[in-house]
Amino acid sequence: MVRKLAVLFGILLGSASLVLAQAADSKHYEPTISSLDTHPLPGWYADAKLGIFIHWGLYSVPGWAPLDHPDHDFSSQDYIVYNPYAEWYLNVVRIPDSPTAKYDREHFGEGHNYYDFATQFNAESKKWNPDKMAAAFADAGARYVVLTSKHHEGFTLWPSKVVNPNQMHLSAERDIVGELTESVRKSGLKMGLYYSGGYDWTFNRGPIMQSADYDNVKPQSTAYGRYADAQLEELIERYHPAVLWNDIDWPKSGKPLKLMADYYNAVPDGVIDDRFGVPHSDFTSPEYAKLDQISAKKWEECRGLGRSFGYNRAEGEAETIAPQELIELLVDIVSKNGNLLLDVGPEADGTIPPVQLDRLQKLGAWLKQNGEAIYGTKPWTRANGTTNQVDTAGRAVELRFTQKDGKLFATLFGKPTEQTILLHNVAAAPGSAVNLLGSAENLKWTQKGSDLEVTLPARMPGSYDWALRLQPAK
């Protein structure tokens, strides 16, 4: 009974939030670029900084991709054959003599039908606990979640009523989208949905075997345009996602501007990515790529904790981003007006691999101490800074800057080898307080020309990177 009441409260709270958001923004959007471009970037998204991406589907059953290709150069022929993205299993398994084709023959037999994985996926996903998954994301310090509702294979994680004219039985038995949406919102996070609009291998089966096929395999039939439009409208109406994250493109036979207008009218404080193939978006979405400078337009890097988005059982510690590197990635992105959409690839039963869970936990622990320098911040006049120090690994200790409510934050990349450090070209007004997040003591500081000299605590709190707060006297 307690859980039922909690679920009911979560649903009522979500409904109330939706009503308030709609009341706050009574603007009606039209399916034109000029109208869509008037949509303001919602404050929640600008302030969130960290989201969790989830790639989960039939590809999670084999859960395998080769490790031969460490880079993400999509244009190279090697990349197509040795694709490190496990969620592309169905494409690569059909390339003769590819490592994935050999793996499939060895483990599942000659002539195995990929879509037969649906039986095992449905059986395994019955073990999944959405509340436990949502709690892991909240503990990691994420503020929103984006789930793959349908990837390129065409299998949906919700019971879609839109009939696929080419193939039957393409929906999960559990309403994974609905159940996770409920759990994520109960955890206080925003819930978004990914949809593969550009590829659906049940409409244009491909495979992609060379660079030209990336465009050739995009389905453009009238039937697919109607199908994709109808499915996305269904997702909007049924789940009201806070993020509408399309991938690859939208079919030329579809109506992306109408979808966007319908979405904003249903979810005024929602956001749309830049992969619909039209000149409108709330943010850009570089993949496994950072920006060098502060961007005036909001952006969001998406990447896996390893080389793949989908679960790859071949990946381990060596292929997974190190904790300190992950923290510095997030801080660097935030300093340049970005968010990090960090992907986990669950196993078929919804289990987050231990090495990925370890990274989420370490990131969450760092954010508990240093989140003030991340959440709700804006870029400073510049993103990068330098010091006179090297860290214990021999690297130059760099700085990344953010600001909020009149306070400047300077995050140190690495642990300085000396207690006194010079922050180059940083000025503090007389009477300012300088603190290290995670420590209550005021630090001694001196302005030396254009540089700020700070004496750090003898014992630094935490394990990775440290954020200094400069607060002018009131």
N, C-alpha and C positions, 0 to 999 in steps of 0.2 A: 504493500500500500504506500509506503514511504517513497519508493522509487516511482510509482505511478503519479503521486502528487508532485514529485520533482519534475517529472517529464511534462506534466500538465502545466506547471509553473513556467518551465522553459518555453513551451509552445506559446503560452499567453504573453510571456515577456517578449518573445520574438515578434508576435503579432502586434503588440503595443508599439514596439520600436519601429515596425514597418509603417504603422498608421501615423506615428509622429513624423517619420521621415517624409512620408507623402504629404502630410499637412504642411511641413516646413517648406516644401518645394512644390508649389502648385503649377509650376511652369509645364506647358504641354510642348513636347518636342515633335517636330515634323521630320520626315525621312529625307532631309536635305543636309548637305555638308554645312551650310551656313547655320542651320538650326542646331545641329548636333554639336557644332563647335562652340556654342554658347554654354555647354554643360561645364560647370565648374568642377575642378578636382576636389573630391570630398576630403575634408580634414582628416577623417579617420585613416584614409589610405596614405595621405602625405605623412602622417605621424607614425604609422604602423612599423615601418622599416623592415620587418621580418615576416615572411610568410612561408608556409610549408606546401610544397608541391607533392602530389602523390600519383605515381604511375603504377596502376594496378589493373590487371586484365588477364586474358588467357595466356599471354606471354609470361606471366608470373609462374605458370606451372612448369615449363621447361626451365625458365629462369637462367638463361645462359647466353653469353656472347663472348667472342674471342678477346684476348687481351693484347693482341699484336699491334693494335693501332691506338697509341696513347693520345694522339692529337684529334681535333675535331674539325678537320678540313673536309667539308662536305663535298667539295668538287672533285676530289681525287678518286681515281678508279679503285685504288687500294682501300679507301674508306668504305666504298660501297660493298666490297666483298668481305672486308674485315670490320664491318660496322660494330662499334663498341656498344651501341644502344640495344639492350636486350629486348626492348619493346618493338624493335624492328625484326624480330625473329621470323615472322611470317614472310617478310620480303626476302630476307637473306637465305632462308632455308630453301627457296626455290631457285637460287643461283647455283648451277651445277658445280660440284667440287668445292664449294665454299666451306670454311670451317664449320659453319652452322649446319649446313646440309650433312656433313660427315657426322657431327654430333647427334643430329636427329636420327640418322640411320642406326647409329650404334646404340642409342638409348630407347628408341621407340619403334624401330623396324622400318623396313623398306616400304615406301608408299604410304606412310602414316599421314592421316588427315589432321591438319592443325586444329580444325574446329572441334575435333574429338576431345581436345583439352577442356571443353566446356563442362563435361561430366565431372572431371576431377576438380575443376575450379569451383563448381557449385557445391561439391561435397566438402572441400577444404574450407571454403569461405563461411560455412555454417559455424566454424569454430571461432570466427572473428568476433572480438569485443570492441565495438565502436567507442564506448566510453573510455576504455583503456587507451585506445589510440589517440583520442582527443586530449586526454590528460597528458600524454607524452608530449604532444605538440605545445600545450599550454606551459608545461614545465620547461620546455626548450626556450621559452620567451617569445614564441610566435604570436602574432596578433591576427593572422588570417590563414586560411587553408584553401588550397585549390586542388580538387580531385578530378582525375580524368574520367569524365562521364562516358566518353566513347573515344577510343584511340583509332588508329588507321585500320585496324582489323575489322572494325564495324560492330564489335560486341559492346552492348550498352550495360552500364552498371545501375540502370533503373528500369522498371517495367514499362518500357515505351509502348504506347498504343499506336504509334506510327508504323505501318506495315512496310517492311523491307520487301520490295517486289522480287528480289533476286535470291533471297536466302531466309529460311525460317529459323526459329529458336536462337536468336541472337541477343537475348537479354539474360542477365544474371537472375537466379531464382530469388535472391534477397534483394530488396530495394536498398542497395549499398549507398546510393546517393542520398536517399531520404534518411536512412539511419545515421549516417555520418553527419549530415546536416544538423540533425537534432542534437547529437552529442557535442559537436563543435560549438553550436550556439549555447548550449548549457554550460560549456566551459568558458564562456565569455568571449569567444573568438568569432570573427566573421567567416562565413563560408562561401567559397567561390567554386565555379565549375569550369573545367577545360572541355572543349569539344573539338574534335578533328573535322573541320569543315573542308580542308583542302584535299585530304585523301580519305577514301573509304574503299578498301580492297574487296568489298563485295559488289561495288559498282564498276570500278575499273581495276581489275585484279593485278595488272602489271605482269611480272615484277619490274621494279626499277633495277636496271642492270648497268646503266651508264648515265652520265650527267644529264643528257638530254631527256632522259625518262622522268626526271623530277617534275618537269612540266607535262610531259606526254601522258603520265599516269593520273593526273588530276581529272576526276570525272566531271564532265561538263554537260551531261545530258539533262533534258528538262525534268526527267524523273528524279534525278539526284538533287537538282535544285529544289524541287518541291519537298523531297524527303528531308534534306538538311534544314530547310526553312522550318518545316513542321516540327522536327525534333527540337530545334533550339527554342522555338516558341513554347513547346511543351515544357522544357526545362525552366524557362523564365516563369511561366504561369504556375508551375507546380512547386518550385523550390525557391524562387526569388533570390538567386545567387548574388552575393555582394561583389563578385568579380566575374565577368564574362570573358573567358580566356579562349579565344579561337586559335587554331594552329594552321599553319601553312598558307591558307588562302580561303576564299569563299567561291563556290561555283559561279560562273558567269550567268548561269540560268537561275541563280538565287536572287534574293532581295536583301542584301546586307544592310542597306540604309533603313529599310523598314524595320528590320530586326533590332537595330540599334535604337531607333526611336521608340519602339515598343518596350524595349528593355528600360530605357531611361524613364519612360512614363510609368512603368511598373515599379522600378527600383531607382528613385531619383539620386540616391547617394551611392549607386553602383559605379563600377569602372570597367572600361573596355580596353583590351590590348590593341596592338597595331598590326595584327596578322589577318585582317579581314580583306586585304587587298584594296582598300579604299583610303582616301586621305583624311581619315579621322581616327583619333584614339585619345585615350586619357593618359597613356604612358607608352613608351617604347620598350622593347623586350629583347635586348641582346642575350645570346645564348652562349654560356661558357666564355664570356668576353666582358671586360670591364671598360670603363671610360677613363680617359687620361685627365679630363678637366671637369669642372662643375658644369652640369647641364641645366639650362633654364627650364627645359621640359622635364617632367617627372619620368624616370626610367626604372626598370626592374630587371636585374640580371636573374635569369633562370639557369640553374645547373644542378647536377646531382652531387651527392656526397662523394660518389666515386665517378667513374667515367661514363656510367650508364644512368638513365633515368629509371627504367624498369629494373626489377631485381635480377642481379647477375651473380649466381652462386660461385663463379670463378673469381670474383673480386674479394679482396681481403684488406688487411691493414695497409699493404703497400699501395693499393689503388685508391684508398680513401683519403680524403683531404685531412691533414693533420690538424689537431685542435687549435693550435696557435695560428696556423695559416687560415683556418676558417674564421676565427675571430677577427683577424686583420682584414680578411676579405669583406666581412660585414661592415667594419668600421670605415674602410676605404670607400665602399659603395655609398654609405650614408653621408659621408663627407662631401660627396659629389651629387647630392640630391637624388639618390637612388634608393630602391628597396632591394632586398635579396629574397628571391623565391627559391628556397632550398629544397631540393627534391629528396624524398625517400622512396625506395622501391620495395614494398612489402612482398613477402613470400605469398604463395597462393592462399594460405590461411589467414593472411592479414598480419602476420608477425613481422615486426621491423627487425631486420638483421642486427645482431648484437653490435657489430662494428659501427653501424649507422646510429643505433640507439646511444652508444657511448658518445658519439660526437654531439648529438642533440643534448645530452645531459651536461656535457662540458660547456657547450655554448650557453645553455640555460643558467648554469652556475655563474658564468662570467657576467651575463646580463643582470642577474640578481644584484651583483655588486656595482656594475657600471652602466646599468640601463639608463640612468639619468643623462648620460652623454649621448644616448642613441635615440630613444623614443621622443617624439614630439620636437625634435631639433630641426634646425635649418642649416644650410651651408653657411660658412663664414665668408670673409672676403677672399680666402683661398682655401684649398683643401689640404695641401701638403705643407709640411714644415720639417726643419732639420734641427739637430742638436750637436753638442760637442762630444757626445758619448758614443761608445760602442756597447753592445750587449754582451752577455756571457757567452754567446755563440760567435762573437767576433763581427757581428753585423753592425752597421751604423744604426743608431737608434733614431728612427724617423718619427714624425708627428702627423696626426690627422686631426683636423679641427671641425668642430660643430658648435652651434650656439643656440641658446634658448633663454627667454625671459631675462635678457641682459647679461647672461653668464656665458663665458667662453669655456669650451672644453677642449683640452689638448690630450689626445690619447697617445701614449708612448708605445711604439712598436718594439718590444724587447725590454729586458731588464737591464738597466744601466749598471756598469761595473763600478761606478763611483757614486757616492751619496749626493754630491752636488752636481747639478746639471744646468746647462745653458740652453734655453729655448730661443733659437735665433729669430730675430725680427718679431718678437712678441712683447707688447708693452702692457703693463698693469698700472692703473691709476693709483695715486697715493691713497692709502687706507684700504686697498683691496684685500680680500681674504683669498688665500690660495690653499686648496685642500686636495687631498687624494681621495677619490671615491672609495668607500669602504673603510675610511679612517676618519675619526672625528677631529683630529688635531689640526690646528692651523699651522701651515708650513712656513718656515722662514724664507723670505724672498728679497731680492735686491734687483733694482733696475740698473743694468750696466750698459749704458748707451741704448742701442736698439734691441738689446737682448735681455731676457728675463732669467736671472739666476735663481734656482729653487733648490732648497735642501730637502731631500726626500727622507722619509722615515728610515730608521736603521733596519726595520723589518717591514717589508712590503706585504700588504694583504693580498691574498689570492695567488694564482700560479702563472697567469699569462697576461701580459700587456696591462697597462694601468692608465687610468684617465684622471687628469688634473682638472680641477674646476677653478676658474678665476672669476671671482664675484666682486664687483665694485662696491665700495662702501655706500650704505644707504643715506 
